[in-house]
Structures are given as structure tokens and as C-alpha cells.
Amino acid sequence: MLFPTVEFAIFFPVVLVLSWALMSRPRAWKPFIVAVSYLFYASANWKFCLLITAVVVGNQAGAILIQRTDDENRRKWILRITVGFDLLVLGTFKYYAFFVTDIDRVLGAASLSLPLPLLTIALPIGISFFTFQAISYVVDVKRGLIAPAPVLDLAIYLSFFPHLVAGPIVRAREFLPQLETPRDPRDIPGGAAMWLIAIGLIKKVAIADYLAREVVDPVFAVPEAYSGVDVMFATYAYAAQIYCDFSGYTDMAIGLALLMGFVFPNNFDRPYRAHSFREFWRRWHITLSRFLRDFLYIPFGGSRGGKLKTVRNLMATMLLGGLWHGAAWTFVLWGGIHGAAQAVEHVFRGKIDIPRWLGWLLTFHIVCAAWVLFRSPDLGVAADVFSQMTAGGAATLITAPALVLVLIVIGLQLIPPKPMDAIQLRVQQWSPAALGATLFLVILLVGATIPDQGVPPFIYFQF
Amino acid sequence: MSDDAPRTLVDLSKARRLDVPQLLKAIALTCLLLFITAGPGIREAGEQMDPGLDRTLVLAVGEPAGALGDVIPLHEVADEATAWLSTDDDLGEGGGFTAAAQDTQAQGGGVPPVTPEAFDPAALGEQAKPRPLKKLLVTGDSLAMPLDAELARRLADRGVEVVRDPHIGTGISKDILVDWGKLSAKQVKDESPDAVVMFIGANEGFALKNAEKRPVECCGAEWAALYATRARTMMNTYRRAGAARVYWLTVMTPSDADRAKISRTVNAGIFAAAAAYRAQIRVLDMVPIFTPDFRYRAAMDIKGKETIVRESDGIHLNAAGAELAADHVMRAIERDFAK
């Protein structure tokens, strides 16, 4: 059930009304919200609900055992086993085919047979997000930052439908305290929430899907059929598409949660205005970035231990971050490029002072080049895209609407945010009737741009 | 604060607070306006969904909303006002197959004549002079992906224009949004292809109306005959009175038993439909290649190496499977066209 669908447009208002009706009675509200979140997830495949239940039970058992154990060594082992369980779930469903295929290739080269069966395992939607949140829960319990939550609270934290399938990755200590007391029914930032939902819809349906359909998908399917100018334009268009697709989803998720009384952390902050890769990762998928920092980079040693070790830690973190996105070498290489770029920045920081405009130019274009790997189904297609960038021929895909959309998406991140902030603040002050009518108009206009084939899934649903 | 300083998505400290009744008023207004301006659209969306809870939910709202829309046609005003934003042509249900059905009825009880089109010249030992392939249309539903891209890649350096036009979520028996009778005619009118590769069948099994307008459920002989009539209509369109060749791929057996039954019936319909036009229609049977004896398998031996060929949904081909299917399509094309 995608957010911009008829099903969700019927599902959500019903849930919203019942949620506020039950809010003052947590003993009724909590089972209700778990049930509707499971219903939301079951619309993709009911079997996935069994998996998320197993993750809830496994992590709750780990958290309680950690709390009840005084011996630090045993606590560490319980944590390792629990995190190992989460990684096993993630590895089995997400990476099995990837590793088995590659093991098979290596063994085949040595004339050996494959010890594991070749299977296609359906990837449960959102598995990367809820397993990471589960890890954050049990680690925060081990670190003493939070106490084990009641099992129903943990089930809500992991399955809460606004963030279930593609984040943002909300930390346990950000979300669980919000469940301790009922949300205030007189304190709903309705204007802000409806603004976010409207902006998210426009970003996803009117911009990201249009650019995908008209420019990006044709080029990445058959790069050889397009001129260098078209291929370059498709690369910039993909940068705009993936930003609008993912941040559009996040805007809607944050807006829906706000309507239900919950606050999620921000996930994007104008990433294409970054002047360095370090800054880019403070602006792009912020909740993943801080997860990687807190649960990989710092445990690896962070920047302690000299430049060489820092470079190693950066590379390891970003390679794993790349692999988190998908079971393919294109994602590993994408992470490698981001790791290498940050490593270079780290090594030369304070030694070479480049102008800010040059920093932006380099960062933006390397990010765009790395997106080619992210978008390509395999390394062969990525190589074709890069090699085709120098090909001659006429531009056939650079239409006025596509060009304007790419320029708006990237340009709006470069200009000062004050005008947009002023509009946003003004809209938030509107009366409920004006807000309701405006949201209707946005849905009507955005809905008219949806093609017969419907709304394609969000890019990050596959992760 | 400088422009580069981290900023929050929305400044909640300055946001106006609503209480629950105010919030619900705003949401109720949005829903009410959608209900009265998009009713028939909601109903259609429900009707084209697969059976299940989602469909029941959407139809529970869509049917009364659609009925209201039938009485007060505000949706037509809304559609006209927003038509400039639409990127689609009008390819919805509208009798694209009606003419063919009437033709079939007009045959009455007589025996339809066998025409020369029913014979592949090669089967009669004739040797036709191969022509060059200039334009290839690859179409169908989601099954046609990534086969379309694979064929386009292979033909990119041969000077062949490959038009890729898959329509995801559509079906020959599912014509609410895309009527393939209309769409095939439009594709031929717009593109005039020398050859057409058709791969469709992932979304079939919907009830088809017979000559008495009675819905016939899948998957008996009557449904197969109605499906075959529609497929034959499309084949006739695509073959352009003999000027084009059509490569129609059958559906390899899916993992789900219900879908497997549908695909078997669909394939039987395709073979029956093509019999009238063997001169131009080549049915490329994917079943013995991917699922011998109608048994689903995710992986198979390719060049001595066990390889996964299906997506995890148990329906579609993955990239390796599409490459294998493309091998067969390319061989068939090379038999009919000069290199």
C-alpha cells in the first residue's frame, strides 16, 4: 500500500479518526496501532508480518536479558547474539542470492560445485529499516540509554506504518518516550503536517515519476540508443529524481506521523548544496548517516588512531553503507566512491584550501557520477552509461518540462531558503477549511499526472 | 543563522496548533471533495484490483462514490479541468475488441474459410527473400521488461529502431484502464513497425463478457475462446495485413498455483489465436524453456551453469532469464529478416 494510492487515501483517514478516538486509552490504542500497522504491511504480503513479529520477539528477549544480567561480558555476548540474529534475518532475506551467486561463480571457476541451493527469496519490504531500528533498540538498552520497553511499545516502534517501509530510521530513544504518554489532542501541528504531505506528493508523483518515465528509465535501459548529451542530462535528472522520490516519501511519512501526534527526525537538508562529501552526508539520508556513524564508524575506531586508520574506518563504513542499499556490486562501488571521497577530504583537510565554489562543483558532480552506479542494474550498464557520455548525436530527451523540473529541484537547494520558509509558515497559519481544500486541490492536480499504469513504488522500498 | 546552517524540515515551534476536531474537519473536507469529484475513478481503481481486502476496501468507498458521480458528474468537470496535466491517451475500456467480437459472431454457424495466411511459407518449403528490419516494437505488460531493454541493446548497433512500450499492470482480459484492442491499433498507427514482440499475461484471469454481455469467469474453454478472439484481433492488427511479423511469447509457468492455471489457459488461447495467421505470427513458447512440464523453477542450467532466471515474485524473468528469452526472439527475428 503506497502512500499516493486510493487504498491509502481510504485507509489513513479511518485510522486517524480511530487513533485519536482511542488515544486517551493506551491499553486500547497500542494494540490498535499495532494491528493497523500489521494490516498495512500485510497488504504487501501477510507472511512478512511473521518476520517482523520474530524480530520484535527476538530483540525484546535480548533487551530483557541484557537488563537482567550484571556481568558485562555476558551482556556483550547477549548483545552480539541479538544483533547477530538481526543481521542473520537481513542477510538471509536480502543477501542470500547475492552471495550464493558469487560463491557459485568463484567455485565454478575452480571447477567445484555449489554447496548452497540457488533460491529466489522474496525481499520483505522495509527489512533494512526495521532491522536497523531493532539494532538501535537493543544497543541503546545495552548502553544504558533506555530501559527495555513493553513488548507492545517495541512492536509499535518497529512496525509503525508511517516509517515502516522506508524510514526515516528513527532511533529507539527518540520514539519510545513518545509512547509513554498519550499525544496531546490540542497540540497537533496540522498545517505543517499537511504542507509536508502536499509537498511530498508533488515531489514524488509530479516530479520524480515524471523524470523517471520521460528521461531516466529510457536511458538506463538502453544507453547506447541515446546521445552523450541525453545521457548526461539523464544523470542530472536521476539526481533530481532520487532526491524527490526519497525526500518526498520522507516528507509524507513525517507529515502523516505529525497528524497522529508523533515527531520523526529530519532526513534531508538540501543535500545538493553540500561543498564536501562530509557535508553531503550531513544533508542526505541523515538518519542513515548517523546510524552508520554511531553503529559502524565509531565502533570501528572513528577518527581515533591516526589518518590511516581513519581512512580504513571511513572506507569500511561506506562500503557497508553501500551494501546496505542493495545486494549488488553497483551499490558496493557506490559506497566505495563516497568512502574514498571522504577519505581524500580527510587526508587533505587543512593542507589544501580549495574555493567553496570548486568544492561544491566537485562534490555535486562526483555525487551525480556515483548515482550512475546506484541506478544501473549492473556494472555493465553503468560502464555503458559512462562510455556513452562522450557519444555524439542530437538531444532528444531535453524537453522544456524536464529541464525546468531538474533546474527547480537542484536550483531551489542552492538559493537561500527564506522565501520557501516564509511561504511554508504562511500556509501553516491557514484555517482548517483552507488547509483541507488546498490538500484536495494538490491531490487532484497531482493525481491527474498519474499515468494509466499507476504510481511506481518508491526507490527506497527495494532497500 | 547562515544559509548553510542545518535547518529543520518544518519549524514546529512556529507551526499553528490544531485540536482534534479542527484537524478532522480539515481531513474530512479533503475526503468529501475527493469523494464527490473522483468517485468513478475510485470505483474503477477498485474494479481493476486483484481480489482481496484492498479491493473490498476501495470498492466499499468507490461504489457509493461512483454512484454519486454518475448522478452528479462533477468528476467530468474535474477531469476536463486537469486534462492538460495528463500524459496518457484515452485507452480505457471503450470497445476496442467489440468489432472483432461482432465479426466472430457474424460467422454464424458456418465453417470459417481457411486463408493462405494460416500457412507459414517456410512450412510449405517456400523461400521468401528476407527484408531488412528497420523498426521493432516491443510491448506487453510487465513481462516485457527487461526483455525490451535487452532486445534494444542487442539491436542498437544494427541500425534498428526499437520502440519499447510495455504497459505495467495491464492485461488483455483487464481492460478498464488500457484496452489492448485500442492500444494495439494506436501503436501500429503511430509506429508502423516491421516486427512486434509481444509478451503479456501476468495480469490475466479477469472475467470476459461473451456475446450476450454475460461475464465469463476464467479458466474454462469459453473464457479461453474469448481470450483467443481478443488475442487474434491484436495479432491481426500487429501483422499489418501481412507487412509485419509478430513474435508472441507464451507465459512461463508462475510459482503460484492459481496463476499457473491462468497462464496455461492464456497460452492455449495464444496458440489457438495464432493458427489463423501462421504466415506472420510466430508463437515463441517459453514454457519448455523455463518451466518444462509446467513445473515452476527459479533456477536452471544455462551454458552448463545453474543460474537464477526468475524474479522472487515467481512470475517475472530476471535479467538472466530475459537474456535467454531474447536469444530465442533474436533467432526468430533473424530467420525472418536480413541482418
Interface residues (C-beta under 8 A of the other chain):
Chain A: M1 V6 E7 A9 I10 F11 P13 L16 V17 W20 L39 S43 A97 T101 D104 G108 L114 L118 L119 T120 I121 A122 L123 P185 R186 D187 I188 P189 G190 G191 A192 M194 W195 L196 Y210 R213 P218 A221 V222 E224 A225 D251 I254 L259 V263 N266 F268 D269 R273 R282 P377 D378 P416 P417 D421 Q424 L425 Q428 Q429 W430 P432 A433 L435 G436 A437 L439 F440 I443 L444 L445 G447 A448 T449 P451 D452 Q453 G454
Chain B: D3 D4 P6 R7 T8 L9 V10 D11 L12 K14 A15 R16 R17 L18 D19 V20 Q22 L23 L24 K25 A26 I27 A28 L29 T30 C31 L33 L34 T37 A38 G41 I42 A45 G46 L53 D54 L57 V58 V61 G62 A78 D79 T82 A83 L85 S86 T87 D88 L91 G92 P146 D148 A149 A152 R153 A156 D157 V162 R164 H167 I168 G169 T170 L177 V178 A298 A299 K305 E306 T307 I308 R310 E311 S312 D313 G314 N318 A319
